[in-house]
């Protein structure tokens, strides 16, 4: 695992160099001495979104944080499989029923959380090539409801759609930033629509105003 850890650190460094990515914290995240799992949720513009969110975390937090990604993309070739499973220890979910028809997305995420690991998720469910946010899928609510007290941290990834446009394979060197917001939890008896709207609003609030 040592070589995979070194490769992960190298990819993080490369991503930061290419994008100039910097983490901006708009609210205190707390020290979390008990290492309780958290869910970092972000807007989704490219296949390297999770890499930048992962790279922006402190090393000790990063080692206990796993991205949630689509199995259909990351299992499509031996190289992608190696990167996803061996370097990033990604939690792969079946989005289309064609890779692992019996897979339960919540079950694999529960297993990671129960092992004390945090997650990086993208509630839009697919990459958004436009501005703003797509409607959130219900998965983030189901995860919150199944784990009362679980904390969710909004992360707005700024400018990455221009760094890595959809369909491109080589990043364009541009500056981007990751805006971390205030943590939130599912409220007692809070309805799905309320939680999804509240978590979505918290993420939109981190987006810098248009120039």
C-alpha positions in Angstrom: 0.0 0.0 0.0 3.0 2.3 0.4 3.4 2.8 -3.4 -0.3 3.5 -3.7 -0.1 6.1 -1.0 2.9 7.8 -2.7 1.0 7.7 -6.0 -2.0 9.3 -4.4 0.2 12.1 -2.9 1.8 12.6 -6.3 -1.6 13.0 -8.0 -2.8 15.4 -5.4 0.3 17.5 -5.9 0.0 17.4 -9.6 -3.7 18.4 -9.4 -2.8 21.4 -7.2 0.0 22.5 -9.5 -2.2 22.4 -12.6 -5.2 24.0 -11.1 -3.7 26.2 -8.4 -6.4 24.8 -6.2 -6.7 26.3 -2.7 -9.0 25.5 0.1 -11.1 28.4 1.5 -13.0 27.7 4.8 -16.0 29.8 5.4 -16.9 28.1 8.7 -14.9 26.3 11.3 -14.8 22.6 10.7 -13.9 21.7 14.3 -11.0 19.5 15.3 -13.0 16.2 15.3 -10.7 14.5 17.8 -12.8 11.3 17.8 -12.4 11.1 14.0 -16.2 10.8 13.5 -17.1 10.2 9.8 -18.3 13.1 7.8 -19.8 13.4 4.3 -18.3 16.0 2.0 -20.7 16.9 -0.7 -19.8 19.0 -3.7 -20.9 20.2 -7.1 -19.9 18.0 -10.0 -18.2 19.4 -13.1 -15.5 16.8 -14.0 -14.1 13.4 -13.2 -11.3 15.0 -11.2 -13.7 16.8 -8.8 -13.2 14.2 -6.1 -9.4 14.4 -6.5 -9.4 18.1 -5.7 -11.7 17.7 -2.7 -9.6 14.8 -1.5 -6.4 16.8 -2.0 -7.8 19.8 -0.1 -8.2 17.8 3.1 -5.5 17.5 5.7 -3.4 14.4 5.2 -4.6 12.6 8.3 -8.2 13.3 7.2 -7.5 12.3 3.6 -6.3 8.9 4.7 -9.7 8.2 6.2 -11.8 9.7 3.4 -13.1 7.8 0.3 -14.7 9.2 -2.8 -18.0 7.8 -4.0 -18.0 7.3 -7.8 -19.7 5.5 -10.6 -18.6 2.0 -11.2 -19.5 2.2 -14.9 -16.8 4.8 -15.5 -14.1 3.7 -13.1 -14.3 -0.1 -13.9 -14.2 0.5 -17.7 -10.4 -0.1 -18.0 -7.7 -1.8 -15.9 -5.9 1.6 -15.3 -9.1 3.3 -14.1 -9.9 0.3 -11.9 -6.4 0.5 -10.3 -6.6 4.3 -9.8 -10.1 4.1 -8.2 -9.7 1.0 -6.0 -6.0 0.9 -5.2 -5.0 4.5 -5.0 -8.2 6.3 -3.8 -10.0 3.3 -2.3 -13.1 4.7 -4.0 -16.6 3.4 -3.0 -18.0 2.4 -6.4 -21.7 2.4 -6.9 -23.7 1.1 -9.8 -25.6 4.0 -11.4 -27.2 2.2 -14.3 -27.8 -1.4 -13.3 -25.3 -2.7 -15.8 -22.2 -3.3 -13.7 -23.3 -4.9 -10.5 -27.1 -5.3 -10.7 -27.5 -6.4 -7.1 -25.3 -3.7 -5.6 -27.0 -1.5 -3.1 -25.4 2.0 -3.1 -26.4 2.7 0.5 -25.0 -0.6 1.7 -21.5 0.1 0.4 -21.6 3.7 1.8 -22.8 2.4 5.2 -19.9 -0.1 5.3 -17.4 2.7 4.8 -19.0 4.9 7.4 -19.3 2.0 9.9 -15.5 1.5 9.4 -15.0 5.1 10.6 -14.3 6.5 7.1 -15.6 9.7 5.6 -17.1 10.1 2.2 -17.0 12.5 -0.8 -20.3 12.5 -2.7 -21.9 14.4 -5.5 -25.6 14.8 -4.9 -26.4 15.9 -8.5 -25.7 12.4 -9.6 -24.1 13.4 -12.9 -21.7 16.0 -14.2 -23.3 19.4 -14.7 -22.0 21.2 -17.8 -24.0 24.4 -17.1 -24.0 27.0 -14.3 -25.5 26.5 -10.9 -26.7 23.1 -9.6 -28.9 20.3 -10.9 -31.6 19.1 -8.6 -30.2 16.8 -5.8 -30.9 13.1 -6.0 -32.5 11.5 -2.9 -29.5 9.5 -1.9 -28.0 12.1 0.3 -31.3 12.3 2.3 -31.5 8.5 2.6 -27.9 8.5 3.9 -28.7 11.2 6.4 -31.8 9.4 7.6 -30.1 6.1 8.0 -27.3 7.6 10.1 -28.8 10.2 12.6 -26.3 12.8 13.6 -24.1 12.3 10.5 -22.5 15.6 9.5 -22.5 16.9 6.0 -20.0 19.5 4.8 -20.8 21.5 1.6 -17.8 22.1 -0.8 -18.2 24.3 -3.8 -15.6 23.5 -6.5 -15.0 26.8 -8.3 -13.8 27.0 -11.9 -13.1 23.4 -12.5 -15.6 23.2 -15.4 -13.1 25.3 -17.3 -10.1 23.4 -16.1 -11.4 20.0 -17.2 -14.4 20.5 -19.6 -16.6 17.5 -20.3 -15.0 15.3 -22.9 -11.5 16.5 -22.3 -8.6 14.3 -21.1 -5.9 16.9 -20.5 -6.6 19.6 -17.9 -6.3 23.3 -18.9 -4.0 25.2 -16.4 -6.4 27.6 -14.7 -6.9 28.7 -11.1 -9.7 27.2 -9.1 -10.7 27.1 -5.4 -12.6 24.8 -3.1 -15.0 26.6 -0.7 -15.9 24.6 2.5 -19.0 25.7 4.2 -20.7 25.1 7.6 -21.6 21.5 8.5 -25.3 20.5 8.7 -27.3 17.5 9.9 -30.7 16.1 9.2 -33.2 17.7 11.6 -35.6 15.7 13.7 -38.6 14.7 11.6 -37.2 16.8 8.7 -38.8 15.9 5.4 -36.8 14.9 2.3 -37.7 18.0 0.4 -36.6 20.3 3.2 -33.3 18.6 3.7 -32.5 18.4 0.0 -33.4 22.1 -0.4 -31.4 23.2 2.7 -28.3 21.2 1.8 -28.5 22.5 -1.8 -28.9 26.1 -0.7 -25.9 25.7 1.6 -23.8 24.6 -1.3 -25.1 27.4 -3.7 -24.3 30.0 -1.0 -20.6 29.1 -1.3 -20.5 29.9 -5.0 -18.6 33.2 -5.7 -20.8 35.8 -7.4 -20.5 35.9 -11.2 -18.0 38.4 -12.5 
